[in-house]
Amino acid sequence: MKKMISRRNFMKVCAIAGSATATTACNASAAGQFGIFDWLRRKPSVSADTTDFSKYQAEAPGEGAASISNIVSLANVPLLTLNNGVQMPQLGLGTQIQSLERGDLGVLNRTSREASATALDLDYRHLDDAHGYLNERGVGQGIVDSGVPREEIWLTSKFWPSDFENVYQALDEMLNHLGVEYLDLVYLHHPAGDIETIISAWQGLEQAYREGKVRALGISNFDNRMEAFNAIMEQEIHPQIMQIECHPFAQRQETRKLAKQYNMQVECWYPLGHADPKLLNHETLTTIAAAHNKSVVQTILRWHIQEGLSAIPGSTNPDHIRENIDIFDFELTDTEMEQIRAMDQGESGRYFNLNYDLMGRAFVNPVREWDGEF
């Protein structure tokens, strides 16, 4: 299942790179093979071809509402520069609360409200939400409660596959739920459904991006369905971010190489391995943590930071939210970094490894909506 880049996209890269090598590549019809996954067997592989897209830069977002953004570094959280020049805080709060999603959505939204406000009070400036988390109103109210100006917060949400039919309209509904005029980042959450609908959804996001309703575009979990990944890469604007499961047991090296080819930032969900005791009690991590007088959780998150990854650990516990951001007063040694890298179990270390071609239908039904008030 080889992927061939379109001549249009090769010419775009050629114009940016401005090199003889790139020009030659643009004119070579066989030069555009990318690394792909054997997604049916879930064994990632990168093609021997070394076509480099790291110089690719997306067009800047439009001068709409998003142009007022004023993201700065607080609590020593580094800012990552995306391929369109926009900067994003490297560490954020993941707002999904799975344990409450099947219960009272009012409780879920009130809990999300409190967690978001707590994080912002502790100098987080990156909140990761999604339509599928059923809590956009709660997160939006948490922003209001915090008193932090909207333009100082990196706010992310994600479109559920049931939104793909009309993403542009769904974006307005999402903005209304969150109580904001723009988003810093939006993802297509899962690569479920037919490819034509996924492409149409991406093109709707491109329109919103050019109008300044969105500052960056991303794809989440698309590493599990390379047909959908490849389709997105044929569009006018490449994603700025690729969100994947990533933690010491599943370090996703091949996927990270793929993201690097397109100059996409990797953002990690489940950065703490879904709090798996086998990970949090691993001897390598407990030894390193003790050497720095830090917790294992802090050690894992510090590893993400030094790997250049963005991480969005989730929590509703104020003490844990505080602990997760307290990782910028120490540094892992090269030896410690290698010891953690040696924990990688490859694809077998993953907790979520869905074949969307076989089970994607589970993601196309509309999500529950909360119609309550605070």
C-alpha positions in Angstrom: 0.0 0.0 0.0 2.5 2.6 -1.2 1.8 6.3 -0.9 2.7 8.6 -3.8 2.7 12.3 -3.2 0.9 14.5 -5.7 3.0 16.6 -8.1 1.2 19.7 -6.7 2.5 19.0 -3.2 6.0 18.2 -4.5 6.1 21.5 -6.3 5.0 23.2 -3.1 7.9 21.6 -1.2 10.3 22.4 -4.0 9.4 26.1 -4.0 9.9 26.3 -0.2 13.2 24.3 -0.2 14.6 26.1 -3.2 17.3 23.6 -3.7 18.5 21.6 -6.8 17.9 18.4 -4.9 14.3 19.4 -4.2 13.8 20.4 -7.8 15.1 17.1 -9.0 12.7 15.4 -6.6 9.8 17.5 -7.9 10.4 16.4 -11.4 10.9 12.7 -10.6 7.6 10.9 -10.6 8.9 8.0 -8.5 10.5 10.2 -5.9 7.5 10.7 -3.7 7.1 7.6 -1.7 6.5 8.1 2.0 7.0 5.8 5.0 3.8 4.0 5.7 2.4 1.4 8.1 1.2 -2.1 7.5 -1.9 -1.0 9.4 -3.6 -4.3 9.2 -0.9 -6.0 11.3 0.0 -2.8 13.2 3.7 -3.0 12.5 4.9 0.5 11.5 7.5 0.8 8.9 9.1 3.8 7.1 10.0 3.5 3.5 13.7 3.5 2.5 13.0 6.7 0.6 14.4 9.7 2.4 12.4 12.5 0.9 12.6 15.2 3.6 9.6 17.4 4.2 11.0 19.0 7.3 11.3 22.4 5.5 7.6 22.4 4.6 5.8 25.4 6.1 2.1 25.8 6.0 0.5 29.1 5.0 -0.2 31.3 8.0 -3.7 31.3 9.5 -6.1 34.0 8.3 -6.4 37.4 10.1 -9.7 36.6 11.8 -10.6 36.4 15.4 -7.6 34.2 16.1 -5.2 37.0 15.3 -5.7 38.4 18.8 -3.9 35.4 20.3 -1.1 36.3 22.8 0.4 33.0 23.9 3.4 33.3 26.3 5.4 30.9 28.4 4.4 30.6 32.0 5.7 28.2 34.7 8.8 27.7 32.5 6.7 25.7 30.0 8.5 25.9 26.6 6.7 27.1 23.5 6.9 24.9 20.5 7.0 26.6 17.1 4.7 24.8 14.6 5.3 24.5 10.8 3.1 27.6 10.2 5.0 29.8 12.7 2.4 29.6 15.5 3.7 28.8 19.0 2.0 26.3 21.4 2.8 25.6 25.1 4.5 22.2 25.2 2.6 20.9 28.2 -1.1 21.1 28.7 -4.1 19.7 30.6 -6.0 16.8 29.0 -9.7 17.3 29.9 -11.2 14.0 29.1 -12.8 12.3 32.2 -13.7 8.9 30.9 -15.1 7.7 34.3 -17.9 10.2 34.1 -18.8 10.0 30.4 -21.6 7.4 30.9 -23.2 9.2 33.8 -24.7 12.6 34.6 -23.3 15.0 32.0 -23.9 17.9 34.5 -21.5 16.3 36.9 -19.0 15.8 34.1 -19.2 19.4 33.0 -19.0 20.8 36.5 -15.9 18.6 37.2 -14.3 19.7 33.9 -15.0 23.3 34.8 -13.2 23.0 38.2 -10.3 21.1 36.7 -9.8 23.7 33.9 -10.0 26.6 36.2 -7.5 25.0 38.6 -5.1 24.3 35.8 -5.2 27.9 34.6 -4.8 29.2 38.1 -1.6 27.1 38.3 -0.3 28.7 35.1 -1.2 26.1 32.6 -2.0 27.8 29.3 -2.9 24.8 27.2 -6.2 23.0 27.5 -7.0 20.0 25.3 -10.7 19.2 24.8 -12.9 17.4 22.3 -16.5 17.3 21.3 -16.4 13.6 22.1 -15.4 14.4 25.7 -18.9 15.8 26.3 -17.6 18.6 28.4 -16.9 21.6 26.1 -19.4 23.8 28.1 -17.6 22.9 31.3 -14.2 23.7 30.0 -15.4 27.0 28.5 -16.9 28.0 31.9 -13.7 27.1 33.6 -11.9 29.6 31.4 -14.4 32.3 32.4 -14.0 31.3 36.1 -10.2 31.6 35.9 -10.2 35.2 34.8 -7.4 34.4 32.4 -7.8 36.3 29.1 -8.9 34.1 26.3 -6.0 35.2 24.1 -3.5 33.9 26.6 -4.8 30.3 26.4 -4.0 27.7 23.9 -7.4 26.0 23.5 -7.8 22.8 21.5 -10.9 20.8 20.6 -11.6 17.8 18.3 -14.3 17.0 15.8 -16.1 13.6 16.3 -16.6 11.7 13.1 -20.3 12.5 13.2 -19.3 16.1 12.7 -17.4 15.4 9.5 -20.3 15.8 7.2 -20.3 19.5 7.9 -17.3 20.5 9.9 -17.6 24.2 9.1 -21.0 24.4 10.7 -19.9 22.1 13.5 -17.1 24.5 14.3 -19.6 27.3 15.0 -21.5 25.0 17.4 -18.2 24.1 19.0 -17.2 27.7 19.5 -20.6 28.3 21.0 -20.3 25.4 23.5 -16.9 26.7 24.6 -18.0 30.3 24.6 -15.1 31.5 22.5 -14.6 33.2 19.1 -11.8 31.0 17.8 -9.8 27.9 18.6 -6.0 27.6 18.6 -6.1 24.0 17.4 -8.7 21.7 16.0 -8.2 18.0 15.2 -10.1 15.5 13.2 -10.4 13.1 16.2 -10.7 9.7 14.7 -10.2 8.5 11.0 -13.5 6.8 10.9 -15.9 6.8 8.0 -15.4 6.9 4.3 -12.3 8.7 2.9 -14.3 11.2 0.8 -16.1 12.5 3.9 -12.8 12.7 5.8 -11.3 14.8 2.9 -14.4 17.0 2.9 -14.0 17.6 6.6 -10.4 18.6 6.2 -11.3 21.0 3.5 -13.8 22.6 5.8 -11.1 23.0 8.4 -8.9 24.6 5.7 -11.6 27.2 5.1 -12.0 28.0 8.8 -8.2 28.2 9.1 -7.9 30.7 6.2 -10.7 32.8 7.8 -8.8 33.0 11.1 -11.3 30.9 13.1 -8.5 28.4 13.8 -4.8 28.9 14.3 -3.6 25.3 13.7 -4.9 22.1 12.3 -4.2 18.5 13.4 -5.0 14.9 13.0 -5.6 12.5 16.0 -5.2 8.7 15.8 -4.7 8.8 12.0 -1.6 6.6 12.4 -4.0 3.8 12.8 -5.5 4.3 9.3 -2.8 5.2 6.8 -5.3 5.5 3.9 -6.9 8.4 5.7 -3.5 9.9 6.7 -2.4 9.8 3.1 -5.6 11.4 1.9 -5.0 14.4 4.3 -1.5 14.8 3.0 -2.8 15.3 -0.5 -4.7 18.4 0.6 -3.6 22.0 0.3 -2.6 22.5 4.0 -0.7 19.8 5.9 -1.5 19.4 9.6 0.6 21.2 12.1 0.3 18.5 14.7 -0.1 14.8 14.8 -1.7 13.5 18.0 -0.9 9.9 19.0 -0.7 7.6 21.9 2.9 7.8 23.3 4.5 6.9 26.5 7.6 5.0 27.7 6.1 1.6 26.9 5.0 2.7 23.4 7.4 5.4 22.2 6.2 5.3 18.6 9.5 5.8 16.9 8.3 5.0 13.4 5.3 7.2 13.7 7.4 10.1 15.0 9.7 9.7 12.0 6.7 9.9 9.8 5.5 13.1 11.5 9.0 14.6 11.1 8.9 14.0 7.4 6.0 16.4 7.2 7.4 18.7 9.9 4.5 18.0 12.2 4.7 18.3 15.9 3.9 15.2 17.8 1.5 15.5 20.7 1.0 12.6 23.1 -2.2 11.4 24.7 -1.9 8.8 27.4 1.6 10.2 28.2 1.4 8.4 31.6 0.3 5.1 30.0 -3.3 5.4 31.3 -1.8 5.2 34.8 -0.8 1.6 34.3 0.7 0.4 37.6 3.3 -1.6 35.5 4.5 1.7 34.1 4.3 3.8 37.2 6.0 1.2 39.3 8.7 0.3 36.8 12.1 -0.1 38.5 13.9 2.1 35.9 11.5 5.0 36.5 11.4 4.7 40.3 15.2 4.7 40.4 15.5 7.8 38.2 12.7 9.6 40.0 14.4 9.0 43.4 17.7 10.3 42.1 16.0 13.7 41.3 13.6 13.7 44.3 10.7 13.7 41.9 7.7 11.4 41.3 7.6 8.8 38.6 4.8 10.8 36.9 7.1 13.9 36.9 9.9 11.8 35.5 7.8 10.5 32.6 6.5 13.9 31.7 10.1 15.3 31.9 11.1 12.5 29.4 8.4 13.7 27.0 9.6 17.3 27.3 13.3 16.4 26.6 12.2 14.2 23.7 10.6 17.3 22.1 7.1 15.9 22.4 4.0 17.8 23.6 2.2 16.1 26.4 -1.3 16.6 27.7 -1.8 14.6 31.0 -5.3 14.6 32.3 -6.3 15.0 35.9 -9.1 16.5 38.0 -7.1 16.3 41.3 -5.6 19.8 42.1 -2.6 18.2 43.7 -1.9 16.1 40.6 -2.5 19.0 38.2 0.1 21.0 40.3 2.6 18.1 40.3 2.3 17.6 36.5 3.5 21.1 35.7 6.3 21.0 38.3 8.8 19.4 36.0 10.9 22.3 34.8 13.4 22.5 37.7 15.3 19.3 36.9 16.7 17.6 33.8 17.3 14.0 33.0 20.8 13.0 32.1 21.6 11.4 28.7 22.1 8.1 30.4 18.7 8.3 32.1 17.0 9.3 28.8 18.6 6.2 27.2 17.4 4.0 30.1 13.8 5.2 29.5 14.1 4.7 25.8 15.1 1.1 26.4 11.7 0.5 28.0 10.0 0.8 24.6 7.9 -2.2 23.8 7.0 -1.1 20.3 3.4 -1.5 19.1 2.8 -4.2 21.7 3.2 -1.5 24.4 0.1 0.4 23.3 -3.2 0.5 25.1 -5.3 1.7 22.2 -4.7 0.2 18.8 -7.9 0.1 16.9 -8.3 -1.0 13.3 -10.7 1.7 12.0 -11.5 -0.2 8.9 -13.0 -3.0 10.9 -14.4 -1.1 13.9 -14.7 2.5 12.7 -18.5 2.4 12.8 -18.3 2.7 16.6 -17.2 6.3 16.1 -19.7 7.7 13.7 -22.8 8.0 15.9 -23.5 11.6 17.3 -22.2 12.3 20.8 -24.4 13.0 23.8 -25.1 16.7 24.4 -25.6 18.5 27.7 -28.3 21.1 27.7 -28.0 22.1 31.3 -26.8 25.4 32.8 -24.3 26.5 35.4 
